[in-house]
Amino acid sequence: MSRKLDPKLIKARIKENKIIMKANKYVVSAQMALATKNKGFDPFIARTALSDFLRAAVSFGKDADKLAQIVEGDDNAS
């Protein structure tokens, strides 16, 4: 038997993922700007930020799907 999903918990995770995505977007943008100017581009920082952004985006999508199932009243949301 699966446990019931808490919409408040899912909304909190979605909010956290949005914050992570926004912060990493700024880092990647700044690194790309440095790369175009040939000044201090660090591929490790850019790669790490992009990886974190993508991980948060995937998690965000999964949580949004779960929340949509709860809102629609689907009992198989777990």
C-alpha positions as CSV (number, residue, x, y, z in Angstrom):
1,M,0.0,0.0,0.0
2,S,1.4,3.3,-1.0
3,R,1.4,6.4,1.2
4,K,-0.7,9.4,0.4
5,L,1.1,12.3,-1.3
6,D,1.0,15.6,0.5
7,P,0.4,18.5,-1.9
8,K,2.1,21.0,0.5
9,L,5.3,18.9,0.4
10,I,5.2,18.7,-3.4
11,K,4.6,22.4,-3.7
12,A,7.6,23.1,-1.4
13,R,9.8,20.8,-3.5
14,I,8.7,22.6,-6.7
15,K,9.5,26.0,-5.1
16,E,13.0,24.7,-4.0
17,N,13.7,23.4,-7.5
18,K,12.7,26.7,-9.1
19,I,15.2,28.5,-6.8
20,I,17.9,26.0,-7.7
21,M,17.2,26.4,-11.4
22,K,17.2,30.2,-11.2
23,A,20.5,30.3,-9.4
24,N,22.2,27.9,-11.7
25,K,20.8,29.7,-14.8
26,Y,22.6,32.9,-13.6
27,V,25.9,31.0,-13.1
28,V,25.7,29.3,-16.6
29,S,24.8,32.7,-18.2
30,A,27.7,34.4,-16.5
31,Q,30.2,31.7,-17.5
32,M,29.0,31.8,-21.1
33,A,29.4,35.6,-21.1
34,L,33.0,35.1,-19.9
35,A,33.6,32.5,-22.6
36,T,32.5,34.9,-25.3
37,K,34.8,37.6,-24.0
38,N,37.7,35.1,-23.5
39,K,38.0,36.1,-19.9
40,G,38.2,33.6,-17.0
41,F,35.8,31.0,-18.3
42,D,35.9,27.9,-16.0
43,P,34.3,24.9,-17.7
44,F,34.1,23.0,-14.4
45,I,31.8,25.7,-12.9
46,A,29.7,25.8,-16.0
47,R,29.4,22.1,-16.3
48,T,28.5,21.7,-12.6
49,A,25.9,24.5,-12.7
50,L,24.3,23.1,-15.9
51,S,24.2,19.6,-14.3
52,D,22.5,20.9,-11.2
53,F,20.0,22.9,-13.4
54,L,19.1,19.8,-15.4
55,R,18.7,17.7,-12.3
56,A,16.4,20.3,-10.7
57,A,14.4,20.6,-14.0
58,V,13.8,16.9,-14.1
59,S,12.7,16.8,-10.5
60,F,10.5,19.8,-11.0
61,G,8.8,18.1,-13.9
62,K,8.1,14.9,-11.9
63,D,6.8,16.9,-8.9
64,A,4.5,18.9,-11.2
65,D,3.1,15.7,-12.7
66,K,2.5,14.3,-9.2
67,L,0.7,17.5,-8.1
68,A,-1.4,17.5,-11.3
69,Q,-2.5,14.0,-10.5
70,I,-3.4,14.9,-7.0
71,V,-5.4,18.0,-8.2
72,E,-7.2,15.8,-10.7
73,G,-8.1,13.3,-8.0
74,D,-6.1,10.4,-9.4
75,D,-5.6,7.8,-6.6
76,N,-2.6,6.3,-8.4
77,A,-0.5,9.4,-8.0
78,S,2.3,7.7,-6.0
